[in-house]
Amino acid sequence: MLDLTYPPIIVTAKIGFRALGLRFRMTGTEHVPRDGGVLLAFNHVSYVDFVLGGFAANPSRRLVRFMAKRELFDHRYVGPLMRSMHHIRVDRADGLASYEEGVRYLRDGEAVGIFPEATISRSLELKELKSGAARMAAEAGVPLVPVVLWGTQRLKTKGHPQDFSRGKTIAIRVGEPLHPTGADPVAETAVLRETMTRLLDEAIRDYPAEEQPPGSWWLPASYGGSAPTPEEAARLDAEERARRTRRLA
C-alpha cells in the first residue's frame, strides 16, 4: 500500500509523546513479526488506544491498519486521515463487509489491529471477547498476537475528563503469537482472553505504584481502585445503549 500520510503522522505522534512526557514500558514487542500478515488483538480502555497501540509494532517497523468504528471515518477531519492510513471501517450494521476487508488485508501481508471487546471497558478489566479475531486469523492463516495497553485510560476514557498533563507511564505488553485453526473459535477466543487477562494483570502489577495509588479511578476495583466493577460497568453500558436507542427513535 502507498503510505504518504502514515509515516509523517507517526513522527508527529512521537513528538507529541515526548511533549507529553509519556514514559513507555514495552515488553514482548519482538513477538510482532517484521513481515507477513499478522492480527494484533488489543484490550480497550481509552479513546486513544488506536493511537498508542500502534506503537507496539513500531520496533518491528510495521504500520498497523486498525479496524475502527464507522463514526471516525464519517468525521469531517478525522475521516480523511483514517482513510489515508488505510484503516478499516467497521459498520456495526454490516459487520461482514469489515470482516472480509480485514481478512483481505491480512492475506495481503498487512498488520491489522482489532479490539475484540468491541467497546471501551469501563471497569478497565477485560470484557468478554467477540470471536471475530480468532476467526479472522484462522481464515487468513496468520498469527494472532495479544497486546495489552495500560495507562492510556488516564489520558481520555469514558466518564472522565481528558487529562493530557505531562509525565504519565504507558505500558504496552505483547504476548507470544497464537495460531487459531478455526476448528473451535469459541475455545480459541477463550485462550486469547486468558492470555490477555494474564498480560493485563502483569501490566497493572508492574505499573509504577506512585502513579496508581489505592482508590485511583483508573485502577480496577479488584485491584483496590474505584473503577466500576464489571457488573456495574455492564449496567452503565446497558443504560448508555438504551439512551442511544431512544435518541435514534
DRENDOSE-876036 format. One line per field, with one value per residue (C-alpha): residue in three letters; x, y, z; residue number from 1. Coordinates in nm, 2 decimals, padded with zeros to 4 digits. Each point is the difference from the previous one (the first is absolute). Example, Ala and Ser with C-alpha at 12.3 -4.5 7.8 and 13.67 -1.06 7.14 Angstrom:
r ALA/SER
X 01.23/00.14
Y -00.45/00.34
Z 00.78/-00.07
k 1/2
//
This chain:
r MET/LEU/ASP/LEU/THR/TYR/PRO/PRO/ILE/ILE/VAL/THR/ALA/LYS/ILE/GLY/PHE/ARG/ALA/LEU/GLY/LEU/ARG/PHE/ARG/MET/THR/GLY/THR/GLU/HIS/VAL/PRO/ARG/ASP/GLY/GLY/VAL/LEU/LEU/ALA/PHE/ASN/HIS/VAL/SER/TYR/VAL/ASP/PHE/VAL/LEU/GLY/GLY/PHE/ALA/ALA/ASN/PRO/SER/ARG/ARG/LEU/VAL/ARG/PHE/MET/ALA/LYS/ARG/GLU/LEU/PHE/ASP/HIS/ARG/TYR/VAL/GLY/PRO/LEU/MET/ARG/SER/MET/HIS/HIS/ILE/ARG/VAL/ASP/ARG/ALA/ASP/GLY/LEU/ALA/SER/TYR/GLU/GLU/GLY/VAL/ARG/TYR/LEU/ARG/ASP/GLY/GLU/ALA/VAL/GLY/ILE/PHE/PRO/GLU/ALA/THR/ILE/SER/ARG/SER/LEU/GLU/LEU/LYS/GLU/LEU/LYS/SER/GLY/ALA/ALA/ARG/MET/ALA/ALA/GLU/ALA/GLY/VAL/PRO/LEU/VAL/PRO/VAL/VAL/LEU/TRP/GLY/THR/GLN/ARG/LEU/LYS/THR/LYS/GLY/HIS/PRO/GLN/ASP/PHE/SER/ARG/GLY/LYS/THR/ILE/ALA/ILE/ARG/VAL/GLY/GLU/PRO/LEU/HIS/PRO/THR/GLY/ALA/ASP/PRO/VAL/ALA/GLU/THR/ALA/VAL/LEU/ARG/GLU/THR/MET/THR/ARG/LEU/LEU/ASP/GLU/ALA/ILE/ARG/ASP/TYR/PRO/ALA/GLU/GLU/GLN/PRO/PRO/GLY/SER/TRP/TRP/LEU/PRO/ALA/SER/TYR/GLY/GLY/SER/ALA/PRO/THR/PRO/GLU/GLU/ALA/ALA/ARG/LEU/ASP/ALA/GLU/GLU/ARG/ALA/ARG/ARG/THR/ARG/ARG/LEU/ALA
X 00.00/00.11/00.05/00.04/-00.15/00.05/00.39/-00.01/-00.30/00.21/00.29/-00.25/-00.15/00.35/00.07/-00.34/00.09/00.32/-00.18/-00.24/00.29/-00.14/00.22/-00.04/00.04/00.00/00.06/-00.04/00.01/00.23/-00.32/-00.12/00.13/00.19/-00.18/-00.31/-00.36/-00.06/-00.30/00.06/-00.28/-00.01/-00.19/-00.20/00.01/00.02/-00.09/00.37/00.08/00.03/00.25/00.22/-00.07/00.18/00.32/00.01/00.09/00.25/00.31/-00.09/-00.05/-00.36/-00.29/-00.31/-00.33/-00.26/-00.36/-00.19/-00.36/-00.17/-00.05/00.37/-00.01/-00.31/00.17/00.08/00.37/00.08/-00.16/00.24/00.30/-00.14/-00.05/00.34/00.16/-00.20/-00.18/-00.31/-00.35/-00.22/-00.37/-00.20/-00.29/00.22/00.26/00.06/00.15/00.25/00.09/00.07/00.20/00.21/00.06/00.11/00.24/00.15/00.04/00.17/00.27/-00.12/00.00/-00.36/-00.11/-00.32/-00.18/-00.19/-00.18/-00.17/-00.05/00.20/00.00/-00.13/00.12/00.35/00.00/-00.03/-00.35/-00.13/00.16/-00.17/00.11/00.08/00.37/00.06/-00.21/00.17/00.35/-00.10/-00.16/00.29/00.26/00.19/00.12/-00.22/00.21/-00.15/00.08/-00.09/00.01/00.00/00.01/-00.17/-00.33/00.17/00.00/-00.35/-00.27/-00.37/-00.15/00.31/00.14/00.30/00.33/00.30/00.23/00.36/00.17/-00.22/00.12/-00.14/00.05/-00.02/00.04/00.01/-00.06/00.12/-00.19/-00.30/-00.09/-00.37/-00.11/-00.37/-00.10/-00.15/-00.01/-00.17/00.27/00.27/-00.15/00.00/00.37/00.05/-00.19/00.19/00.33/-00.10/-00.13/00.34/00.18/-00.23/00.06/00.37/-00.03/-00.20/00.23/00.31/-00.14/00.17/-00.17/00.03/-00.21/-00.29/-00.06/-00.28/-00.34/00.11/-00.29/00.23/00.06/-00.24/-00.21/00.15/00.35/-00.11/-00.11/-00.33/-00.08/-00.35/-00.01/-00.07/-00.36/-00.04/00.17/-00.24/-00.29/00.14/00.06/-00.36/-00.13/00.22/-00.14/-00.36/00.07/00.14/-00.30/-00.24/00.19/-00.01/-00.37
Y 00.00/00.35/00.19/00.37/00.12/-00.29/00.04/00.37/-00.04/-00.25/00.25/00.27/-00.24/-00.08/00.37/00.03/-00.29/00.18/00.33/-00.18/-00.16/-00.35/-00.28/-00.32/-00.34/-00.25/-00.37/-00.28/00.21/-00.26/-00.21/00.23/-00.15/00.23/-00.11/-00.19/00.02/00.02/00.08/00.20/-00.03/00.29/00.06/00.33/00.24/00.34/00.21/00.03/-00.37/-00.02/00.29/-00.14/-00.37/00.03/00.07/-00.37/-00.08/00.29/-00.20/-00.24/00.29/-00.09/00.22/-00.12/00.03/00.03/-00.12/00.31/00.10/00.17/00.33/00.07/-00.03/00.22/00.28/00.30/00.02/-00.34/-00.19/00.10/-00.08/-00.35/-00.07/00.12/-00.23/-00.29/-00.08/-00.23/00.15/-00.21/00.05/-00.19/-00.02/-00.18/-00.19/-00.26/00.26/00.12/-00.36/-00.09/00.32/-00.09/-00.35/00.15/00.23/-00.29/-00.22/00.30/-00.01/00.29/00.05/00.05/00.12/-00.10/00.06/-00.33/00.16/00.23/00.28/00.17/-00.18/00.23/-00.25/00.01/-00.38/-00.22/-00.04/-00.30/-00.02/-00.04/-00.30/00.20/00.04/-00.38/-00.06/00.26/-00.12/-00.36/00.08/00.21/-00.25/00.26/00.02/00.17/00.21/00.11/00.36/00.17/00.38/00.16/00.36/00.13/00.03/00.28/00.22/-00.04/-00.25/-00.04/00.19/00.21/00.33/-00.03/00.06/00.06/00.14/-00.12/-00.29/-00.31/-00.35/-00.20/-00.38/-00.22/-00.37/-00.24/-00.37/-00.29/-00.07/-00.23/-00.21/-00.05/-00.27/00.08/-00.34/00.15/00.38/00.01/-00.20/00.20/00.32/-00.12/-00.07/00.35/00.15/-00.20/00.11/00.37/-00.02/-00.12/00.27/00.26/-00.12/00.02/00.35/00.12/-00.16/00.14/00.35/00.27/-00.02/00.38/00.05/-00.22/00.03/-00.20/00.16/00.14/00.02/-00.15/-00.31/-00.30/-00.06/-00.35/00.17/00.25/00.27/00.18/-00.09/-00.17/-00.37/-00.20/-00.04/00.38/00.06/-00.23/00.19/00.34/-00.14/-00.12/00.34/00.16/-00.23/00.08/00.37/-00.04/-00.20/00.26/00.27/-00.19/-00.07
Z 00.00/-00.07/00.33/-00.05/00.33/00.25/00.04/00.06/00.24/00.20/00.02/00.12/00.25/00.14/00.04/00.18/00.23/00.10/00.05/00.24/00.18/-00.05/00.13/-00.19/00.16/-00.28/00.02/-00.25/-00.31/-00.17/-00.03/-00.28/-00.32/-00.23/-00.31/-00.11/00.11/00.38/00.20/00.32/00.27/00.24/00.32/00.00/00.29/-00.17/-00.30/-00.09/-00.01/-00.37/00.00/00.27/-00.08/-00.34/00.20/00.08/-00.36/-00.03/00.09/-00.28/-00.24/-00.07/-00.07/00.17/-00.19/00.27/-00.02/00.13/00.03/-00.29/00.19/-00.02/-00.38/-00.02/00.20/-00.21/00.09/00.15/-00.29/-00.27/00.22/00.09/-00.37/-00.10/00.26/-00.14/00.32/-00.03/00.04/00.23/-00.04/00.26/-00.24/-00.25/00.20/-00.27/-00.24/00.25/00.10/-00.36/-00.05/00.30/-00.13/-00.34/00.17/00.19/-00.31/-00.17/00.28/00.21/00.38/00.11/00.34/00.16/00.33/00.07/00.30/-00.26/00.25/00.27/00.33/00.28/00.26/-00.16/00.03/-00.31/-00.13/-00.18/-00.34/-00.34/-00.20/-00.31/00.08/00.02/-00.31/-00.20/00.09/-00.08/-00.34/-00.11/00.14/00.20/00.36/00.26/00.24/00.33/00.11/00.32/00.06/00.35/00.10/-00.32/00.20/00.20/-00.31/-00.14/00.08/00.07/00.29/00.09/-00.12/-00.23/00.16/-00.22/00.27/-00.01/00.15/-00.04/-00.05/-00.29/00.03/-00.31/00.04/-00.30/00.04/-00.20/-00.33/00.01/-00.31/-00.03/-00.23/-00.01/00.12/00.32/-00.01/00.34/00.17/-00.19/00.11/00.36/-00.03/-00.14/00.29/00.26/-00.15/-00.01/00.35/00.12/-00.19/00.14/00.36/-00.07/-00.14/00.30/00.26/-00.17/-00.04/00.22/00.34/00.04/-00.31/00.10/00.38/00.16/-00.08/-00.34/-00.25/-00.27/00.21/-00.01/00.31/00.03/00.04/00.26/-00.24/-00.03/-00.36/-00.04/00.05/-00.31/00.11/00.06/-00.34/-00.17/00.15/-00.12/-00.34/-00.02/00.11/-00.27/-00.27/00.12/-00.03/-00.35/-00.11/00.13/-00.18/-00.33/00.05
k 1/2/3/4/5/6/7/8/9/10/11/12/13/14/15/16/17/18/19/20/21/22/23/24/25/26/27/28/29/30/31/32/33/34/35/36/37/38/39/40/41/42/43/44/45/46/47/48/49/50/51/52/53/54/55/56/57/58/59/60/61/62/63/64/65/66/67/68/69/70/71/72/73/74/75/76/77/78/79/80/81/82/83/84/85/86/87/88/89/90/91/92/93/94/95/96/97/98/99/100/101/102/103/104/105/106/107/108/109/110/111/112/113/114/115/116/117/118/119/120/121/122/123/124/125/126/127/128/129/130/131/132/133/134/135/136/137/138/139/140/141/142/143/144/145/146/147/148/149/150/151/152/153/154/155/156/157/158/159/160/161/162/163/164/165/166/167/168/169/170/171/172/173/174/175/176/177/178/179/180/181/182/183/184/185/186/187/188/189/190/191/192/193/194/195/196/197/198/199/200/201/202/203/204/205/206/207/208/209/210/211/212/213/214/215/216/217/218/219/220/221/222/223/224/225/226/227/228/229/230/231/232/233/234/235/236/237/238/239/240/241/242/243/244/245/246/247/248/249
//
